[in-house]
Amino acid sequence: MKKAIFLAGTAILFTSNIAFAQTGPSEAPASTPADQSTTGLEDIIVTAQRKVETAQKAALPVSVVSGSDLSDSGITASNRLSQAVPALTLVRIGAQSAAFIRGVGNFSVTSQSDPAVAFNYDGVYIGRNTATITSYFDLDRIEVLKGPQGTLYGRNATAGAINIIPVQPKYGEFSGFGSASYGNYDAVVLEGAVNAPLGENGALRVSGTYINRDGYLKDGTSDDKSHGLRVQLKSDLTPSLTVRAAFDYSHIGGMGYGTSYLNTYTCSAVTTACTVTPLGIPVSDGVLSPRSQAFWQSRPVLTVPGRKYNPFPDLFQQSNFYGGSVNIEYDTGAGVLTIIPAARFDEMKGLAVCGAFPCISSEKHDQYSVETRFAGKISLFDYTLGFFYFDEESRGQTQAQALPFSASFQGPLNVATKSYAPFVRLTANLTPRLRIVGGARYTHDRKKFDATVTGFTEICVLPSCPNAILPPLVLYPSQLGFNVPAPGGPPVPGPTPGTIISRSDVSFSQRKTFEKVTWRGAVEYDVAPASMLYASVETGFRSGGFSTSVGYETYQPEYITAYTIGSKNRFFNNRVQLNAELFWWDYSNQQVAKAGVDLLNRPGNFTQNIGKSRIRGLEVDGRFLVTTTTEISADVQYLDSKFTSFVYQAAKSLGYPRTLCGVSTNASNATLYDINCSGKPAYNAPKWTVNFSAQQTVPLGDYKIVFGANTQYRSGRFVNAEFGPEQYQSSSWTSNAQVTFGPEDNMWSLQAFVRNIENDRLLVSATQFNGLQAAYTSPPRTYGVRGLFKF
C-alpha cells in the first residue's frame, strides 16, 4: 500500500508536465539528425534497450554522457564519471574499482564475487570492473542504466548497468582527431583516432590514449601511468550482412591508488566507549610519506616483544587487459539476427594497500562469451529473443600482511563460472500511443571454487625479540628466505634466536549452482509527440559466491524488485527538456563485503548476507536552451534509503567494534558480536544530489569562445559498511570550469580548465581494522590546458 501511495504521488508532477506539452512536429528521427544549433536541444542516440532510439524515447531510467562531454569534462577514468551522473558512485579501492547506483553496490572486487553494477564494453559484458578503467577514450557515449537489468542483458545486475560505447568506423571518409593536454601534477594526456575508408562499404578505425601523471598524494601514489589501443574493422559484406571486428589493449602501471592514515582507536566492551587518537597526518600524505612511515614503524608487534613493524613496502602495479569481439548483424527479412562472440584476458600484478596494510597479488582472468539476439515484428508485436553464454576462469595468488608477525598466502586460488541465460522481450503496440512491454530471463550460473590458504606465524619464546626478522611481503612461501614447517609439521626455529615459525593450512573446495527467473513488466504512453509516460516493475538477481574465510565459505544470492514511474518531455519548440522519475526499490538478502576475522581468528575479507533495505526517491533533470548560444541544465536526485534489516557478526578477538550501530553478544556463539545497523541509511547514498551546469557561447566572427561550468552538491553520506563515525563524509560541493576557443566549424580548439575548484579531498572509502583507520580520497584541484584538432 505504501508503494502505491508513494508512486501515485507522482501523478501531480506528471500532469503538470503534460499540460505544457507541445503538439507540433515530433523530434527529428535518429537516422536523420537535425541541425540542433538552430532547431533546439540536441538528441542523443542510445541502445540501452537493444534498439536504436533517442534517449527521450527510451522508456526507462537512463543517463547518457556523450563523448564530447566526456572530453570537455576531462573524464579519462571511471572514478570521475560520478560527477556527471548523480545516481552513480564509482570508487577506486587500491587497484580495483567498485560501483554503486543509488546506494546499491558492493565493495567486494575479488574474483569470487560478481559486481552489482554490470559493465558492458562495446556490447560485451566485462566480468571484472577493473578491466574498464582505461576504456575512456574515443567514445561515442556512456549509458548508465539505473535499476536491475533483468531481461535484455545476459548477466545479472541488481543495481544497474554502465554501457561504454566507442565510436564506430565510418564509411566513405578519411578523418580523425588528436588531442593533448598538460596540467598540474605533471599530467600529460594524449588521445587520438584515425578513420580510413576501405572501399564503399568498409572502414578501419584506430584509436589510442596515453596518460602520464604524478601522484595526487605526496608519497607519489594515486598516480596514473596508463595507455590503451583500440582497432576496429567494419564492413557490409552483403546488403544484409554487416560485420564489425574489434580488438583492444590497455596497460596500467605506476605506483597505483594510495590511501592515507586517519586515526588509531581502542574501544571498551565494558563502557562501550571508544578512544580515538588523531595521527595528525594530512590525508594528502599517503602511507609512504616520512610521517606515515614513522607512524607505521612505531607500532609494537605484540607476539614479538621489542620488535617494531617493518617499513611499509613500495607500491606498484603492472596490469594488462586485452580482448576482441566480432559483432555480426544479419537482416533475414523477417528480423535482424545479432551474434557477438568475444574473448577477454586480464593479467594483474601489484603491491597495494588493502585497507591499511600491504598486500601483494598476481591474478589472471580469462572470459569467453557469446550473445545471440533476434529482433523482429509480428503484427502488433515487436520482439527480441536472445541467448547469452558466459565462461570465466580466474587464477590468483596473494599475500596480505594484516598482522606483521604472520604471512598468509592465499593460493593457488581458482574460480570458474559457467553461465547461460535465455531471454525474451515483447512489446505490444496496442495503439500508436500505447505500448505494453513484458520480458523475462532465466539465468543458470554454475560456479566452482578451489583454494588453499597457508599461514606462517612468528612467535617470540624469549621475554623480547628486538632483532626478530618479520616475514617479508612476497607471493610464494619459497620466497620467504628462511625455513618454514612442512605441511602438517611441527614449528621450526625462526630466522633469529628466540623465535619459532608455526604453520597452518586450510583448503577450500566448493561447487554451487544458482538459478533464477527475473522479469519486467511496463506500460508506455505517448501523451504528445514529445511527451511520454511510463511505468515499470522489474526484478533483479545477483549470484552468490565464495571466500577463503572459515565459517563464511559461501554466501547466497541477493534480490531486488524495482518500481518506477517516469515522464520524459520536450516543450517550447524543443528548447526545454524536463524528465522525472519516481522509484521504489526493495532489496533483500543483501551481500556486504568487509574486513574481519573468521572463526579461526584469521584476518581476511569476506561477504555476508545481511538483510534488507528499502530505497525510494525522485530524480528530476531539466535542460533549457535559453538562446541559441546559452544552455543551462539541472539534475536533482532525492534519495530516501534505509536498511530495514541489517545484522552481521564480528569476532570479539578484534575488540569492541567502532560503530554507530547496536552491539550485543551473539546468542549462539559467545565469541561473536551481533552488529545491528537496521535503520541506518544505505552507504554511498546521499539524501540529496544536485548537478548544475551552464554553457555560454560567444560568437567572434568565424570563431567562438565557449564558457562552461558545472557543480555537484552531495549531502552527507556513509562510505563504508561499518557505519563508523569516521566513515561519514559531510555534505560537499565539487565544481569545475573551462573556457574553449576555436573556429565555428569545430575543426580545432584550445581549452583551459580547472577541476575541483574547492580543492577538497573527499572520503570515497574509509576502512578500519585492528585499531587503525585509513581512507581513500578523491583527487585534489587540477588545472591545465588542452588542444584539439580534427581532420
N, C-alpha and C positions, 0 to 999 in steps of 0.2 A: 504494500500500500504506500509506504514511504517513497519507493522508487517512482510509482505512478504520479504521486503528487509533485515530487521534485522535477520529473521530466515534463509534466504537463505545464509547469510554470513557465516554460519557455515559449508557450503559445503567444503570450502578450508581446514578447520581443519580436517573434517572427511575424505576427500580424502587423506590427508597425513597419517592419521591413517591406512587407507585401504592398502596403498602402502607397509606397513611393516607387514601386517597380514601374519601369518604363515599358511601353507597348510598341516601341519602334522596332527597327531591324535587329535581328539577333547578332551575336558576336561573329566575327569572321571565322570560318572553319579553319581547323588546324592545318589543312593541306594548302590553304591559300592565305598566308599571313598578311595582314593589312599593314599599312604604314602607321604604326601606333603613335608616332610622334605628333600626328595631326588629328587622328580619329579617337584617341582615348588611351586608356591603360593597356599595357602590353599583355597579351595572352601568353601563358606558359603551358607547353605541352607536357603531359605526364603519361606514364604507362603503369601507374600503380595498380590498376585493375586488369592488367594484362591486355589492354587495348589502348589505342592512341586516342586521346581526348584532351581537352583543355582542363586545367586544374579547376576551373569554375564549373565544369560539367561532371567532375568526378564526385559522386555522391558518397563520400567517405572522409574521415578526418585525415587530411594530408597537408603538410607544409613542404613547400618547394623552394629551394635556393638555386638560382641559375648559376651557370658557370661564370658569367661576367660579374655577378655579385660576389661570388667566392673570390675572384681575383681582386676586385676592388677592395674587399674587406681583408685581404691578406690571409685568408684561411688556407693554410697549406698542410694542416694536420687535423686529426679528428677532434682533439680536445677543444678547439676553438669554434667548432660547429655549434656548440651550445649557445653561443651568443646570438646566433641567427634564428634559432628555433626555441621559443620559450619553454615548450613542453619537454625538451631534451636536456639531459645532463650526461656529458661524456667525461670520464675520469681516467687519468693516467695513473696507474699503480705500478711503480717500478717500470719494468719493460713491457707491461701489459696495459690493456685498455678495457674499461668496463663502461657499459651504457645503461642509462635509466630513462624511462619515459613516464612522466607524472608519478614518480616515486616507485615505479615497478622496474626492477632490475636485480642484478646480483653482483657481489664483489668477487665471486669465485671466477678466476680466469685460468683455471687449470684445465688440462685435457680430460679430467674426469667428469666435467660438467658441460652443459650446453648453455649458451648465452640466452638471456631473457629477451634481448633485442637482437633480431636477426639482421646480419649484414649480407646484402646481395650486391656483388660487384659485377657489372655488365651482365646481369641476368643470372649469375652463378652464386649460389649460397656459399658463404665463407664460414667454415666451422670455427675458426679461431679469429676473434676480433682483431688481435694484434696484427694480423696479416693485411689489414686495410689501412694502417696508419699512414703509409706513404702513397696512397692511391689518389691524392687530391691534386691532380694536375690534368690539364686539357679535358675538363669535364663539361658536359652539356648541362647537367643539373644534378642535384641530390634531392631525393624524395624521402621525407620522414613520415611514415605511416603510424598513426597513434592508435593503440589498442591492439588486441590479439588479431593475428592473421591466421584464421582457422580454415580457410578454404582454397584460396588461389595460390598460396606459396607452399612449396613442398616440405620445408622444415618448420617446426613449431616455434612460435614466439608468443609469449604471454604479454609482453609489453608493447611490441610493435616491430617495425622493420625500417632499416635505412637502406635505400637503393642508391648506389653510386653508379652514375651512368656517364661514360665517357662520350666525347664527340666521335661520331662515326665517320668513316671515309665518305667523301662527297664526289659524285660522278662529274666528269667534264670540267674540272677546274684544277689548276695548279695554284695552290695557295698555302698559307701558313702564317705563323706568328712567332715572335720571340719576345721575351720579357726578361728584365734583370732588375733586381732591387738590392739596395745596400742600406743597412741600418745599424743602430747601436748593438752592442754585444757582437760586433764584427760580423753581422749577419749578411750572408750572400745567398740570394735565391735566384736561380735561373730556371726558366721554363720555356719550352718551345714545341712547335709541331710543324710538320710538312705534309701537305696533302698532294698526291700526284695521281693524275688520271691514268688508267690503263685501258685504252680503247674507249668506246662509247658507254660500255656497261660495266666498268670496273674501276676501282680506285684503291690506292695504298695510302695509309696514314701512319706516320711515325712520330711519336711524341715522347718527351722526356722532361725530367726535372733534376735539379741538383741543389742541395741545401747544405750550407756550412755555417753553423752559428755557434758561438761560445755559450757556455752555460749560464743560465739565469741565476744560479746560486754561486756564491763566492768561491766555493771549493771546486768549481769547474763543472759540476754535474748539472743535469737538466739542459744539456746541450742538444744540438741536432746536427748529425753528420749523416746525411742520407741522400740517396739518389734513386731514380726509377726510370724505366723504359717501357714503352707500350708500342706494339706493332699490330696493325690491323689490315686485313686484305678483304675487300668486299667485291662481289661480282654477281650480276644477274646472268646465271648460266643459261637460262631459258626465260621466256616471258613469264613463266610461272614459278621458277625456282631461283631463289636468292640465297647465297651462301656468304657468310662472313666469318673468317678465321681470325683469332686474336691471340696474342702472346704478350705477357707482361713479366717484368722482373723488377724487384726493388731490393734495396740494401739499407740497413740501419746500423750505424757504427757509433763511435764516440763513447762517452762515459755513461750515458743513459740518464734516465729520470732520477732525480735525487730527492731526498727528504731531509727534514730538519728536526732537531730535538726541541721539545716544548718544556716538559716538566718531569720530575720524579714524584711518585706518590706512595703513601702507605696508608692502609685502611684497617680499622679495628673492628673485629666481629663483635666485640663487647659493646662498644659505644656506637657502632655503625657509622662512625665519622672517619673522614679521610684527611690526611695532612698532605698538601700539595706544595712542592718546593719548586718555584720557577728557577730555571737554569740560567736565565739572563743571556741566552744565546739567541741572537736575532734569527727569524725564520729565513732570512736571506743567506745564512751561512752555509748550510749543508753539513752532512755528517763528517766530511773530510777536512773541514776547516781546522786551524790550530786550536780554537776554543772548544770545538766539538770533540776533537781527538783527545784533548787534555781531559775533558769530562769522561769520555768513554774509557780511557785507560785508568782513571781513578777509581773505578768501581771494583769492589772486592769480589774475588772468586771464592764463594763460601766453602766449597768442598776442597779447595786447595788453599788453606790459610796462608796469608803472606804474599800470595800471588795476585797481580792485577791483570786486567784484560790486555790482550794483545792490541796493537793499533788496528783501527778499522781498515780493512784492506781496500785498495783502489778499485773503483768500479769500472766495468767495461761491458760493452755489448757488441756482438757480431751476429747479425741476423740477416738471412736471405730468404726472400719469398719469390716464387715464380710459378707460373701456371699458364695454361692455354685452354681455349674453348672454341667450339665451332657452332655458329648459330645458323641453322638451316630452316628456311621458310619455303613451303611449297603450297601454292594455291591449287587445290584439287578441282575447283569449280563448285564443289559442294561446301567447301570451307577451307581454312588455312591450317596446315599442319606445321608445327614448330618443334624442332628437336635441338636440344642443346647438350651435347656431351662435353664434359670438362674434366680437367685434372689439375690439381694444385699441390705444391710441395713447399714446406716451410722447414728451415733449419735455423734454430735459435740457440745461441750460447752466450752466456754472460754472467757477470757477478753484479748483483743488485742489492738494494736494501729491501728486505722483506719485513715491512713494518718498521722496526727499529734495529734489526740485527742483520748481519750479512748472510747471503745465500748465493750459491753458485749452481748453475744448471746448464744442461745440454738437452735440447728437445728436437725431435723430428716429427713432422706431421705430414701424412700423405692422404689426400682425399680424391675420390673419383665420384662423379655424379652424372646422371643423365635425367634431363627433364623433357617430357614429351607432352605437347598440348595440341588439341584440335578444336578450333573455334569455328562455329558455323551458325546458320539460321534456318529454322523450320517454321514457316507460317509466322505466328506472333512471337516466337521464342528465339532468343539468342542464347547460345550455349557454349560452354567451354568444358571439354573433357581433358583430364590430364593424369599423368603418372610420373612420380618422382622417385628416383633411386639414389641412395647416398651410401658411400662406403668410406670410412675414415679409420686410419690406424695411427696411433700416437705412441712414440717411444721416448723415454726420458730417464735422466739420471740427475739427481740433485743432492746437495748437502746444505743444510741450513744450520747455522750456529745460534739457535735461540738461547742456549746456555753455553758459556765459554769453556766449560770443563768437559763438554761432550761433543762428539761428532756423530751426526745422524745422517746416514746415507740412504736415500730413497731411490731404489733401482737395483736392477733394471725394472722399469715400470712400463707396462704395455696396456694400452686401452684400445679396443676395437669396437666400432659401431657400424652396424648394417641396418639401414632403414629403407622402407618403401612406403609410398603413400599415393593411392589413387584419389583423385578429387574431381568435383564437378561443380559448376556454377551455371545456373539457369535464370534468365531474365524474361519475364512475360510482359510484353508491351501491350497492356490492356487497352490503352488509348494513346493517341500521340503525346499525351502529357503524363500518363500514369504508368508506372512500372512496378512490378513485384519481383523481388530477387530472392533466390534461395540457393544455398550451396552447402556442401558437406565434404569432409575429407576423413578418410580412415588412415591413421598412422600406426605403423608397426616398427618399433625400434628394438633391435637385439644387440645387447652390449655384453662385452666380456672385459674382465679386469684382472691382471696378474701383476703382483709387485712384491718385492722383498725390501724390508727396511732393516738395516743393520746399524746398531748404535754402539759406540765406544765411549766409555766414561772413565775419566781420570780421577783417581781418589788419592788423597794425601793420607798416609798412615803415620806421619810424624805430627808433632804439635804445629809445625808450619812448614811450608814448602815454597819459599820465596823464589827459588830458581826453577820451579817446575816449568816444563815446556808444554804449553797448551796446544791442543790439536790444531793444525793449520786448516784453512778452508781449501779443500781440494775435491775433485769429483769422485775419486775412487779410493777405497781403503788402501790399495797398494801404493798410493802417493803420500801416505801419512809420514813416512820417513822414520818410523820406529816399529818394533814388533807389536803385533796385536794377537789376541787369542784366536784359536781356531774356532769354527762354528761349534757351539755347544761345549767348548772347552773352558777350563778354569781361568781366572785372571792371571796376567803375566806382569812381571816387573815393568814399570814405566820407564820412559827415556831418561829420567833423573832419579837420583836416590830418594827414597821415601814415598814414591808414587807407584801405584799399580793401575793397570788398564783392565777393565771388565768389558764383556761383550754381551749384546742381546740381539737376537734375530727374530723378526716377526714376518710371516708370509701371508699374503692375501691372494685369494683366487675366488672371483665372483662371476656369476653368469645371471643376467637379468633380462627379462623381456617386458617392455612397456608398450601398451597399445591403447588407442583412444579414438573415438569418433568426435570430431568437432564440427560445428555447423554455423551458418549465418542466415538470418532472415532479414529482409529490408524492404522498405517501401520508398519509392522516389516519385515526386510530383513536381512538374514544371508549372509553377504558378503563372509565370510570364516568360517571354523569350529569354530574359536574362535573370530570372529568379527561380530558385528551386528549393524545395523542402525535402528532407529525407529523414528516415528513422530506421534504426537497425538494432538487432540483438545478435551478438557473436560470442562464441566460446573459444577458449584457447587452452593449450596444454603444453607443458614442458617436461621432458623425461626426467626420471630420477638418475642417480649416479653413484659414485663411489668415493672413498677416501682411504688413506693409509693410517687411520686412527682407530685403535681398538675400542669397540663399543659404538663406533659411528661409521662402520664399514660401508653402509649403504644408506641412501635416503630415497624417498618416494617422489613421484611427480607432483607438480603444482598445477593449479587450475585457476582459470579466470573466466568470468562472464561479464561482458561489457554491453551497456545500454547507451544508445546515442540518439539524440535528435539534433539535426543540423539544418542550416539555411545558408545558401550562397546567392549573392545578389550583385548585380551591376545596375547603377542608376545614372540618370542625367547624361544620356548620350555616351555611356561607357567611361565617364570620368570619375565615378565614385564606386568603390567596391566595399561591401560590408558583408562579412561572413560571421556566423555564430554557431557555436556547438555546445550543447549541454550533454554531460556524460556522467555515468554512474558505473563504477567497476567494482565487482565483488571478487576478491582474491582469496583463495583457500589453499591450505597445505603448503604455505609459502616456504621456499627454500632460502635459507640465510647462511652465508659462509662467514666464519670468523675464526680468529686465533684462540687457542686454548690448549688444554692438555687432555689426553684421552684417559681411559680407565686404568692404564698402566703408568699414568703420570708422565707420559712422553709428550713434549710440546709438538704442536702441529697446527694445521689449518684444515678445518672440516666443515661440512654442511649439515644443517639440521632442518627438519620441517617444523616450523614453529607456530603455525596457527593461521589466522585470517586477518584480512584488512578490508576496509571499505574506502574507496577513493571516488569522490564526486567533485564536480566543478563546472565551470563555464569558461569558454575561450571565445573571445571576440577579436577579430582582426579587420582592420579597415585600411584602404588606400584611397587617396584623394589627389587627383590631378588638378591642382588649383588653377594653373595656367599650363600652356604647352611647355613651359620651362621650369615649373615648380611642382614637385611631388612630395607629399608627406604621407607617412603611414604609422599605424599604431597596432600593437598586438597585446592584448591583456588576457592573462590567464589567472583565474581564481581556482584554488585547489584546496578542498577540504578533505584531508586524509586522516585516517585513524586505524590503528591496529585494534581490531575488536577482540582478538585473542592472540597473544604473543608471549609464549612462555618457553624458555630454554634452560638448559642446565650448564653449570660451570663448576669446575673442580675446586674444592676448598684448599687444595695444596697451593693454588696460586694466590691465596689470601682473599680477604673480603673484597668484593668487586667494587670498582669505581663506576657508579651508575646512578642515574636518576630514577631507575625502575625499582620495583619492590623486590626484596631479597628475603628468602626463607630457606630453611633446610629441607631438602628433598625427603618426602615421607618414606620412600622405599630404599634410599641409599644415603646414609648419613654423611658420606664423603662428598656429597654434591650439594650445591645451592640451586634452588629454583629462582630464576630471574624472570620476573613478571613485568613486561613492558606494555601490557594491554592498556589501551587508552592513549598511547603515545602516537604522534603523527608518523607517517612514513618518512624514511630518510631520503635525502636528496629530493624533497618535495616542498619547496617554499609555498606558503599560502598565496602569495601574490608574485607574479612575474609580469613585468611590463616592458615592452620594447617600443621605443620611439625612434623614428628616423626621418630625415628630410634631405632633399636634394634640390639644389638650385643651379640651373644652367644660365650662364651669362653669354649671349652671342657677341662675338667680336669680329664682324665681317665673315670671312671664310673660316674663322677659328671660334673657339669657345672655351670658357672656363667653367668647370663643374665643381661646386662646393657640396660636400656631403658630410653628414654627421649622424651618429646613432648612439643610443644609450640603452642600457638594460638595468632595470631595478629588480632585485630579488629580495624578498623578505627573509627573515631568519629561518634557518633550516639545520637539521642534524645531518652530519655527513658520514656517520657510521652506525653500526647496529647495536653497539653497547649503550648508546644514549648517555655517554659520559658528559659532564658539563663542558669539558674542553673539546668535545666533538660537535659543538654548536657554532655555526658561523652566523653572526648577526647580519642584519639587512645590509645590502651593498648596492652601489651603483658602479657600472663599468661603461665607460664612454670612449668613443673612437671618432676620428675626424680625418678627412683627406680633402685635398684640392687638386684638380686634374686640369691640365691644359693640353689642347690638341686641335686638329682641324675638324670641320663639320663631318667629314666622311669617316672619321674614327680610324684612319689608317695608321696613326701613331699618337702617342700621348706621353706626357710627363706628369708624374704624381708625387706629391709629398704627403706623408701620412703620419699619424700618431695613434697608437692603440693603448688602451687602459690609461686614459689621461689622469685618472685618480692615483695611479701608481700603487694600488692596493694588491698585496699578495694574499689572496683569499684562501681559506681552507677548502680543499677539494676532497680530502680524505685524511682522517686523523685516527691513528692507531694507539692502542695501549696494551702492553703485555709485560708481565714480570716487573711491575713498578715503574715502567718507563713509557712516556708518551711522546709520539712523534707525529709529524704531519707532512703531507704533500700539499703544495700550494700552487696557485695559478701564476702565470707569468706576470712580471712587473711591467711598467711602462716601456713600450718600444716605439721607435720612430725611425723614419728613413725616407728614401726616395726610390721611385720605381719608374722605369721606362719601358714602353711597349711599342712594337711596330708590327704591322701586318702587310702581307703581300698577296 
